[in-house]
Amino acid sequence: MLRFALCVAGIYACFLTWGVIQERVSTTPYGSEENPKKFRFFIVLNTIQSLIAALVAFIYIKVTGRHLNISSTPTSLYLKYAQVALFNCIGSPFGYAALRHIDYPTMILGKSCKLVPVMFMNVLVYRRRFPLHKYICVFLITVGVSMFMLYHRTEGGSKAASTNSMWGLFLLCTNLAIDGLTNATQDQIFHKYPSHGSGQHMMFFMNVFGSIFSATYLLIHPYNNELWQAIEFFSEYPAVIRDVLLFGLCGAVGQCFIFYTLYKYGSLRLVTVTVTRKLFTMLISVFWFNHVLSFGQWAGVTLVFSGKIKDLKQKKTNYNSNSTFYFHFLQLLDWKPISRSKKMPRQRSNTILYQYWSAQEQ
């Protein structure tokens, strides 16, 4: 019980800190009151985050006794990893751009609704179908988000403020749509490459390719001075260096806690922790940065997390109906040998792992 408490504490500490730092870096000014300046170099931020995550993933793979198997990995799988990384590099700036027009709680609530675009992209692009309870959850989440935006307080109720908020919502929806395509592609990888794809390898290669793409953009784009402007910002406001490094480290180490919790205690407990973590992230943002929510917005938040809890309860039902569920994850992680009689198709176990493991967290 103590070990599980430490896992929960690790996940909460990493991702709650990650959320606070993300909001600080992306929305609050650095420097004195006479000369405040906001950090606007989010491709640089993504590059640093990807580099740290790739390093931590490599260490995690080595510590757990796994291998990268670079020579035996098909070229087509590397291309898929690169595709996922490219989608991630394209989608992330839309999320940060949205924060210029909407507040952080709105962003967190939107990110909590990733189930909606993931299902939409799976149905639209890969022609997959889902059980009825998934569509009910999506309905509750959609209504909740609609209420949250409908009752959103715009400063002075002005038309300009409302338009600004709608533009931020459009950017957030674009980010979520690309995230949905990213996650649907990751699901396809686990289905198509059952003997090669795994969460740890996905984390490593996706961040390696992401680092290459974003670093290349920063270095060779003829009309882009973001790298040099970021370096000047770091030298002028050194406090941001600490925040950026801690931001990347918290996200990467948090993923390691997620893998360990999954291995030791199973997916059901992990999902319970991550769902409540998102709720606490939102509450901390509201009270730490003095955001004000209306009664209608709190009702919308309640609907969103009600949909997520309903989905969690259905997962619990499915969990209890499958007595070998725990062994599937042990097989996937390759930390202990599992007898052949207790194995399930690797495609399914990989897909289940991804659904519970998905940065996103980031």
C-alpha positions as CSV (number, residue, x, y, z in Angstrom):
1,M,0.0,0.0,0.0
2,L,2.9,2.3,0.8
3,R,4.4,1.7,-2.6
4,F,1.2,2.5,-4.4
5,A,0.9,5.7,-2.4
6,L,4.4,6.6,-3.5
7,C,3.4,6.0,-7.1
8,V,0.3,8.2,-6.8
9,A,2.4,10.8,-5.1
10,G,4.9,10.6,-7.9
11,I,2.3,11.0,-10.6
12,Y,0.6,13.9,-8.8
13,A,3.8,15.6,-8.0
14,C,5.1,15.4,-11.5
15,F,2.0,16.3,-13.5
16,L,0.5,18.9,-11.1
17,T,3.9,20.6,-11.1
18,W,4.1,20.2,-14.8
19,G,0.7,21.9,-15.2
20,V,1.6,24.9,-12.9
21,I,4.9,25.4,-14.8
22,Q,3.1,25.1,-18.2
23,E,0.7,27.9,-17.2
24,R,3.4,30.0,-15.8
25,V,5.7,29.7,-18.8
26,S,3.0,30.2,-21.4
27,T,0.7,32.9,-19.8
28,T,2.6,34.9,-17.1
29,P,5.3,37.6,-17.7
30,Y,8.8,37.3,-16.5
31,G,10.9,40.2,-15.2
32,S,10.1,43.3,-13.1
33,E,6.8,45.2,-13.2
34,E,8.5,47.9,-15.1
35,N,9.7,45.6,-17.9
36,P,7.6,42.4,-18.0
37,K,7.9,40.1,-20.9
38,K,6.1,36.8,-21.8
39,F,7.8,33.7,-23.1
40,R,6.6,33.2,-26.7
41,F,9.1,30.7,-28.1
42,F,7.0,27.5,-27.9
43,I,8.9,25.6,-30.7
44,V,12.0,26.0,-28.6
45,L,10.1,24.8,-25.6
46,N,8.8,21.7,-27.5
47,T,12.4,21.0,-28.7
48,I,13.8,21.0,-25.1
49,Q,10.8,19.0,-23.9
50,S,11.3,16.3,-26.6
51,L,15.1,16.1,-25.9
52,I,14.5,15.6,-22.2
53,A,11.7,13.0,-22.8
54,A,13.9,11.1,-25.3
55,L,16.7,10.9,-22.8
56,V,14.5,9.8,-19.9
57,A,12.8,7.2,-22.1
58,F,16.2,5.8,-23.1
59,I,17.3,5.6,-19.5
60,Y,14.0,3.9,-18.6
61,I,14.4,1.3,-21.4
62,K,17.9,0.5,-20.2
63,V,17.0,0.3,-16.5
64,T,14.1,-2.1,-17.2
65,G,16.3,-4.4,-19.2
66,R,14.6,-3.8,-22.6
67,H,16.3,-3.1,-25.9
68,L,15.8,-0.6,-28.7
69,N,16.3,-3.3,-31.4
70,I,17.2,-0.6,-33.9
71,S,18.4,-3.0,-36.6
72,S,15.4,-5.3,-36.4
73,T,12.8,-2.5,-36.5
74,P,11.1,-2.2,-39.9
75,T,11.7,1.0,-41.9
76,S,8.0,1.4,-42.3
77,L,7.6,1.6,-38.5
78,Y,10.3,4.3,-38.3
79,L,8.3,6.2,-40.9
80,K,5.2,5.8,-38.7
81,Y,7.1,7.1,-35.6
82,A,8.2,10.1,-37.7
83,Q,4.6,10.7,-38.8
84,V,3.4,10.7,-35.2
85,A,6.2,13.1,-34.2
86,L,5.4,15.4,-37.1
87,F,1.7,15.5,-36.1
88,N,2.8,16.3,-32.6
89,C,5.1,19.1,-33.7
90,I,2.4,20.6,-35.8
91,G,-0.4,20.3,-33.2
92,S,1.4,21.6,-30.1
93,P,1.9,25.2,-31.3
94,F,-1.8,25.5,-31.8
95,G,-2.4,24.6,-28.2
96,Y,0.1,27.3,-26.9
97,A,-1.3,29.8,-29.4
98,A,-4.8,29.2,-27.9
99,L,-3.5,30.2,-24.5
100,R,-3.1,33.8,-25.8
101,H,-6.9,33.9,-26.2
102,I,-8.4,31.6,-23.6
103,D,-7.5,30.8,-19.9
104,Y,-5.7,27.8,-18.7
105,P,-8.7,26.0,-17.1
106,T,-10.4,26.1,-20.5
107,M,-7.3,24.5,-22.0
108,I,-7.2,21.8,-19.3
109,L,-10.9,21.0,-19.8
110,G,-10.4,20.8,-23.5
111,K,-7.4,18.4,-23.0
112,S,-9.6,16.3,-20.7
113,C,-11.9,15.8,-23.7
114,K,-9.3,14.1,-25.9
115,L,-11.6,11.0,-26.1
116,V,-13.8,13.0,-28.5
117,P,-11.3,13.8,-31.3
118,V,-9.6,10.4,-30.8
119,M,-12.9,8.6,-31.4
120,F,-13.8,10.9,-34.2
121,M,-10.5,10.4,-36.1
122,N,-10.6,6.6,-35.5
123,V,-14.1,6.5,-37.0
124,L,-13.4,9.0,-39.8
125,V,-9.9,7.9,-40.9
126,Y,-9.6,4.2,-39.7
127,R,-13.3,3.2,-39.9
128,R,-13.3,1.8,-36.3
129,R,-16.5,1.4,-34.3
130,F,-17.0,1.8,-30.5
131,P,-19.5,0.5,-27.9
132,L,-22.5,2.5,-27.0
133,H,-21.1,3.7,-23.6
134,K,-18.3,5.5,-25.4
135,Y,-20.8,7.6,-27.4
136,I,-22.7,8.4,-24.2
137,C,-19.4,9.6,-22.6
138,V,-18.7,11.7,-25.6
139,F,-22.1,13.2,-25.4
140,L,-21.7,14.2,-21.7
141,I,-18.3,15.6,-22.4
142,T,-19.5,17.6,-25.4
143,V,-22.4,19.1,-23.5
144,G,-20.2,19.9,-20.5
145,V,-17.6,21.7,-22.7
146,S,-20.4,23.6,-24.5
147,M,-21.8,24.8,-21.1
148,F,-18.3,25.8,-20.0
149,M,-17.9,28.0,-23.1
150,L,-21.4,29.3,-23.1
151,Y,-21.1,30.5,-19.5
152,H,-17.6,31.8,-19.9
153,R,-17.2,35.3,-18.6
154,T,-15.7,37.6,-21.1
155,E,-14.1,40.8,-19.8
156,G,-16.7,43.5,-19.9
157,G,-18.9,41.3,-22.0
158,S,-17.5,43.0,-25.1
159,K,-17.8,41.7,-28.6
160,A,-14.1,41.9,-29.1
161,A,-13.4,39.8,-26.0
162,S,-16.0,37.2,-27.2
163,T,-14.4,37.1,-30.6
164,N,-11.0,36.7,-29.0
165,S,-12.3,33.8,-26.9
166,M,-13.8,32.1,-30.0
167,W,-10.6,32.4,-31.9
168,G,-8.8,30.7,-28.9
169,L,-11.4,28.0,-28.9
170,F,-10.9,27.4,-32.7
171,L,-7.1,27.1,-32.1
172,L,-7.8,24.6,-29.2
173,C,-10.1,22.6,-31.4
174,T,-7.4,22.5,-34.1
175,N,-4.9,21.3,-31.5
176,L,-7.4,18.6,-30.3
177,A,-8.1,17.5,-33.9
178,I,-4.4,17.0,-34.7
179,D,-4.0,15.2,-31.3
180,G,-6.8,12.9,-32.3
181,L,-5.1,12.1,-35.6
182,T,-1.8,11.6,-33.7
183,N,-3.4,9.2,-31.2
184,A,-5.3,7.3,-33.9
185,T,-2.1,6.8,-35.8
186,Q,-0.4,5.5,-32.6
187,D,-3.3,3.0,-32.2
188,Q,-2.7,1.9,-35.8
189,I,1.0,1.4,-35.1
190,F,0.2,-1.0,-32.2
191,H,-2.3,-2.9,-34.4
192,K,0.0,-3.1,-37.4
193,Y,3.3,-3.8,-35.6
194,P,2.3,-6.0,-32.6
195,S,5.8,-7.5,-32.3
196,H,7.7,-4.2,-32.4
197,G,5.5,-1.4,-31.1
198,S,5.5,-0.7,-27.4
199,G,4.8,2.4,-25.2
200,Q,8.4,2.9,-24.2
201,H,9.7,2.6,-27.7
202,M,7.0,5.0,-28.9
203,M,8.0,7.5,-26.3
204,F,11.6,7.3,-27.2
205,F,11.4,7.4,-31.0
206,M,8.6,9.9,-31.2
207,N,10.6,12.3,-29.1
208,V,13.8,11.7,-31.0
209,F,12.1,12.4,-34.3
210,G,10.2,15.4,-32.8
211,S,13.5,16.9,-31.6
212,I,15.0,16.5,-35.1
213,F,12.0,18.1,-36.8
214,S,11.7,21.0,-34.5
215,A,15.4,21.6,-34.3
216,T,15.7,21.5,-38.1
217,Y,12.9,24.1,-38.3
218,L,14.6,26.4,-35.8
219,L,18.0,26.2,-37.6
220,I,17.1,26.4,-41.3
221,H,13.9,28.3,-41.6
222,P,14.9,31.5,-43.5
223,Y,12.3,33.8,-41.9
224,N,12.4,32.4,-38.3
225,N,14.5,34.0,-35.6
226,E,12.8,32.1,-32.7
227,L,16.0,30.2,-31.6
228,W,18.1,33.4,-31.3
229,Q,15.3,35.4,-29.7
230,A,14.8,32.5,-27.2
231,I,18.5,32.5,-26.3
232,E,18.3,36.3,-25.7
233,F,15.2,35.8,-23.6
234,F,17.0,33.1,-21.5
235,S,20.0,35.4,-21.0
236,E,17.7,38.3,-20.0
237,Y,15.4,36.3,-17.8
238,P,17.4,33.3,-16.4
239,A,14.5,32.2,-14.2
240,V,12.7,30.8,-17.3
241,I,15.6,28.3,-17.9
242,R,14.8,26.6,-14.6
243,D,11.1,26.5,-15.4
244,V,11.6,25.1,-18.9
245,L,14.0,22.4,-17.7
246,L,11.7,21.5,-14.8
247,F,8.7,21.4,-17.2
248,G,10.4,18.9,-19.5
249,L,11.7,16.8,-16.6
250,C,8.4,16.6,-14.8
251,G,6.6,15.4,-17.9
252,A,9.1,12.7,-18.7
253,V,9.6,11.4,-15.2
254,G,5.8,11.4,-14.8
255,Q,5.5,9.0,-17.7
256,C,7.9,6.6,-15.9
257,F,5.7,6.7,-12.8
258,I,2.8,5.8,-15.1
259,F,4.5,2.8,-16.5
260,Y,5.6,1.6,-13.1
261,T,2.1,2.0,-11.7
262,L,0.6,0.2,-14.7
263,Y,3.1,-2.7,-14.2
264,K,2.6,-3.1,-10.4
265,Y,-1.1,-2.3,-9.9
266,G,-2.8,-2.6,-13.3
267,S,-4.7,-0.2,-15.6
268,L,-7.8,0.4,-13.5
269,R,-5.9,2.1,-10.6
270,L,-3.8,4.0,-13.1
271,V,-6.8,5.5,-14.9
272,T,-8.4,6.4,-11.6
273,V,-5.2,8.3,-10.6
274,T,-4.9,10.1,-14.0
275,V,-8.6,11.1,-14.1
276,T,-8.5,12.7,-10.7
277,R,-5.1,14.2,-11.5
278,K,-6.6,16.2,-14.4
279,L,-9.4,17.5,-12.1
280,F,-6.9,18.6,-9.5
281,T,-4.8,20.2,-12.2
282,M,-7.8,22.3,-13.1
283,L,-8.6,23.2,-9.5
284,I,-5.0,24.2,-8.8
285,S,-5.0,26.4,-11.9
286,V,-8.2,28.1,-10.7
287,F,-7.0,28.9,-7.2
288,W,-3.3,29.4,-7.8
289,F,-3.7,31.9,-10.7
290,N,-7.0,33.4,-9.4
291,H,-9.3,32.3,-12.3
292,V,-13.0,33.0,-11.7
293,L,-15.6,30.4,-12.9
294,S,-19.3,30.9,-13.1
295,F,-21.9,28.5,-11.7
296,G,-22.6,27.3,-15.3
297,Q,-19.0,26.6,-15.9
298,W,-18.7,24.5,-12.7
299,A,-21.8,22.6,-14.0
300,G,-20.0,22.0,-17.3
301,V,-16.9,20.8,-15.5
302,T,-19.1,18.4,-13.5
303,L,-20.6,17.0,-16.7
304,V,-17.2,16.5,-18.4
305,F,-15.7,14.6,-15.4
306,S,-19.0,12.7,-15.0
307,G,-18.5,11.4,-18.6
308,K,-14.9,10.5,-17.8
309,I,-16.0,8.7,-14.6
310,K,-18.7,6.8,-16.5
311,D,-16.0,5.6,-18.9
312,L,-13.9,4.6,-16.0
313,K,-16.7,2.6,-14.4
314,Q,-17.2,0.7,-17.7
315,K,-13.5,0.0,-17.8
316,K,-13.8,-1.5,-14.3
317,T,-16.6,-3.7,-15.5
318,N,-14.5,-4.9,-18.4
319,Y,-11.6,-5.4,-16.1
320,N,-13.6,-7.6,-13.7
321,S,-14.9,-9.7,-16.6
322,N,-11.4,-10.6,-17.8
323,S,-9.4,-12.5,-15.2
324,T,-6.2,-12.5,-17.3
325,F,-6.2,-8.7,-17.8
326,Y,-3.3,-8.1,-15.4
327,F,-1.1,-10.7,-17.2
328,H,-1.6,-9.0,-20.5
329,F,0.3,-5.9,-19.2
330,L,3.1,-8.1,-17.7
331,Q,3.5,-9.7,-21.1
332,L,3.5,-6.4,-22.9
333,L,6.1,-4.9,-20.5
334,D,8.3,-8.0,-20.7
335,W,9.3,-7.7,-17.0
336,K,8.3,-11.2,-16.1
337,P,7.8,-14.4,-18.2
338,I,4.2,-15.3,-18.8
339,S,3.0,-18.8,-19.7
340,R,1.6,-19.1,-23.2
341,S,-1.8,-20.2,-21.9
342,K,-2.3,-16.8,-20.2
343,K,-1.3,-14.7,-23.2
344,M,-3.7,-12.6,-25.3
345,P,-3.2,-11.1,-28.8
346,R,-0.4,-8.6,-28.6
347,Q,-2.4,-6.2,-30.8
348,R,-5.1,-5.8,-28.2
349,S,-2.7,-5.5,-25.2
350,N,-0.7,-2.8,-27.0
351,T,-3.8,-0.9,-27.8
352,I,-5.0,-1.1,-24.2
353,L,-1.6,0.1,-22.9
354,Y,-1.6,3.1,-25.2
355,Q,-5.1,4.1,-24.2
356,Y,-4.0,4.4,-20.6
357,W,-0.4,5.6,-21.3
358,S,-1.3,8.4,-23.8
359,A,2.2,12.1,-22.8
360,Q,-0.7,13.2,-23.7
361,E,-0.9,13.1,-20.1
362,Q,0.9,15.9,-22.0
